[in-house]
Amino acid sequence: MQAGLNSFTLTPKQWITRTNAKGIVSKAGRYGGTFAHRDIAFEFALWISVEFKLYQAAHDQAFCCKRPELHNSPEIRVQPTDW
């Protein structure tokens, strides 16, 4: 593999095979495509689109500011440094 080069490519099938990935399926041919668990798809979207990542960050901040009871929730750890 030649990661870091402009010519580097890794198909979804290669990724699945090389990493023994779970939660992602790639099918060739008619009606084929790459299908992933929604968490995997969401993380991919955050990685591939800076605009989406910034939108999500703004959404998270707005959500936390509007729901102060969640600030001490063990599921959501928020550091109120900007308040």
MOSUL-V785209 format. One record per backbone hydrogen bond with DSSP energy under -1.0 kcal/mol. CO is the residue of the C=O (numbers start at 0). NH is the residue of the N-H. Records with the same first field share a line. If there is no record, write none. Layout:
BEGIN
CO=NH + NH
END
This chain:
BEGIN
1=4
4=7
10=14
11=15
12=16
13=17
14=18
15=19 + 20
22=36
24=34
26=32
28=31
32=26
34=24
36=40
37=41
38=42
39=43
40=44
41=45
42=46
43=47
44=48
48=52
49=53
50=54
51=55
52=56
53=57
54=58
55=59
56=60
57=61
58=62
59=63
60=64
61=65
62=66
66=69
67=70
69=72
78=80
END
